[in-house]
Amino acid sequence: MSTPPAPGTLYLVPAPLDFGCEAQAPLQDALPEGTLRTAARLTHWVCENAKSCRAYLKRIDALHPLAAPLQAQQITELPREVHKKGDHGGQFNAAPLIAPLLAGHDMGLVSEAGMPAVADPGSSVVRAAHDAGARVVPLVGPVSLLLALAASGLNGQNFAFTGYLPQDAGERAERIRALEGLALRQGQSQLFIETPYRNAALWQALLQHLQPNTRLAIAAGLTLAQARVESRSVRQWRQQGEAPDNRTPVVFAIGR
């Protein structure tokens, strides 16, 4: 009997943070050469959306020729249920998605922006790779949460990312006050995000429900030439401050 091939390596490939933005940053400015070269040699992918994955690969191809033509790349999408419910809790079995990995092929995991499996789906794929005995290698690239935290002036030694806040106004207000309580009592910076078209609504809720001395930071369009990073007290924001627009991805952070 022939020995089955050793599993390939799963590479976590960061994507630029300009997904959905009107402008794009030069790819070589946002990602290191080594990351781009590794991505260019991969031919098997798991992604959020095949169309955006191909668009990203096309940008890579302009700098480093792909190992296989774009139409020959084997791209598998995460199921819709993962986008709706997430896959961070361990309920979704991603083993069928990594069949090429088990056959000995190296694979790439990519999200639409930033590091896959961080504030984006993909952790189920990483778990499946570990369970199969495959090597998992995170590549270097932009992570919006860490860039925003570093630029906020808030506590970078104790922080939490809480994902999306509730859309219901009452539940959102309650959640804002709860997160603020953690930030003020424990000194733990609280980071969260929102779908861009709801940025202004979240912004108004923050100014309405946060205490005047709480520090609020926003980081919008990170890595782009028009990036906006500002951090000040809620009182100061109420006196002077422009709401983020409803087109650009934003990381919000509160603390003391």
ChimeraX attribute file (.defattr): number of C-alpha atoms within 10 A of each C-alpha:
attribute: neighborCount
match mode: 1-to-1
recipient: residues
	/A:1	3
	/A:2	4
	/A:3	5
	/A:4	9
	/A:5	11
	/A:6	14
	/A:7	20
	/A:8	20
	/A:9	19
	/A:10	26
	/A:11	22
	/A:12	25
	/A:13	26
	/A:14	27
	/A:15	25
	/A:16	27
	/A:17	24
	/A:18	22
	/A:19	18
	/A:20	14
	/A:21	14
	/A:22	9
	/A:23	12
	/A:24	15
	/A:25	16
	/A:26	13
	/A:27	19
	/A:28	14
	/A:29	11
	/A:30	18
	/A:31	18
	/A:32	14
	/A:33	15
	/A:34	11
	/A:35	19
	/A:36	24
	/A:37	16
	/A:38	15
	/A:39	26
	/A:40	19
	/A:41	16
	/A:42	19
	/A:43	19
	/A:44	20
	/A:45	25
	/A:46	23
	/A:47	23
	/A:48	24
	/A:49	18
	/A:50	17
	/A:51	13
	/A:52	17
	/A:53	22
	/A:54	16
	/A:55	12
	/A:56	18
	/A:57	21
	/A:58	17
	/A:59	16
	/A:60	18
	/A:61	19
	/A:62	10
	/A:63	14
	/A:64	17
	/A:65	15
	/A:66	20
	/A:67	14
	/A:68	15
	/A:69	12
	/A:70	15
	/A:71	8
	/A:72	10
	/A:73	16
	/A:74	15
	/A:75	23
	/A:76	17
	/A:77	14
	/A:78	21
	/A:79	14
	/A:80	11
	/A:81	10
	/A:82	17
	/A:83	14
	/A:84	9
	/A:85	12
	/A:86	19
	/A:87	21
	/A:88	17
	/A:89	9
	/A:90	12
	/A:91	11
	/A:92	17
	/A:93	12
	/A:94	20
	/A:95	17
	/A:96	10
	/A:97	19
	/A:98	25
	/A:99	14
	/A:100	16
	/A:101	24
	/A:102	21
	/A:103	13
	/A:104	15
	/A:105	19
	/A:106	21
	/A:107	27
	/A:108	26
	/A:109	27
	/A:110	27
	/A:111	26
	/A:112	23
	/A:113	23
	/A:114	22
	/A:115	27
	/A:116	24
	/A:117	20
	/A:118	16
	/A:119	22
	/A:120	20
	/A:121	24
	/A:122	26
	/A:123	21
	/A:124	23
	/A:125	25
	/A:126	23
	/A:127	18
	/A:128	19
	/A:129	24
	/A:130	13
	/A:131	10
	/A:132	15
	/A:133	14
	/A:134	20
	/A:135	15
	/A:136	17
	/A:137	13
	/A:138	15
	/A:139	18
	/A:140	16
	/A:141	19
	/A:142	20
	/A:143	19
	/A:144	24
	/A:145	23
	/A:146	13
	/A:147	15
	/A:148	23
	/A:149	23
	/A:150	12
	/A:151	15
	/A:152	24
	/A:153	18
	/A:154	24
	/A:155	17
	/A:156	15
	/A:157	8
	/A:158	12
	/A:159	19
	/A:160	16
	/A:161	16
	/A:162	12
	/A:163	15
	/A:164	13
	/A:165	17
	/A:166	15
	/A:167	13
	/A:168	8
	/A:169	13
	/A:170	11
	/A:171	11
	/A:172	18
	/A:173	19
	/A:174	14
	/A:175	15
	/A:176	21
	/A:177	15
	/A:178	11
	/A:179	20
	/A:180	24
	/A:181	16
	/A:182	15
	/A:183	24
	/A:184	16
	/A:185	11
	/A:186	13
	/A:187	18
	/A:188	22
	/A:189	27
	/A:190	24
	/A:191	23
	/A:192	17
	/A:193	21
	/A:194	21
	/A:195	13
	/A:196	19
	/A:197	13
	/A:198	15
	/A:199	21
	/A:200	16
	/A:201	16
	/A:202	25
	/A:203	18
	/A:204	12
	/A:205	15
	/A:206	19
	/A:207	16
	/A:208	14
	/A:209	16
	/A:210	21
	/A:211	15
	/A:212	15
	/A:213	14
	/A:214	17
	/A:215	25
	/A:216	28
	/A:217	24
	/A:218	23
	/A:219	24
	/A:220	22
	/A:221	24
	/A:222	25
	/A:223	19
	/A:224	18
	/A:225	10
	/A:226	10
	/A:227	12
	/A:228	14
	/A:229	17
	/A:230	15
	/A:231	19
	/A:232	17
	/A:233	20
	/A:234	23
	/A:235	16
	/A:236	14
	/A:237	18
	/A:238	13
	/A:239	9
	/A:240	9
	/A:241	11
	/A:242	10
	/A:243	14
	/A:244	20
	/A:245	15
	/A:246	15
	/A:247	16
	/A:248	20
	/A:249	25
	/A:250	26
	/A:251	24
	/A:252	25
	/A:253	26
	/A:254	30
	/A:255	27
	/A:256	18
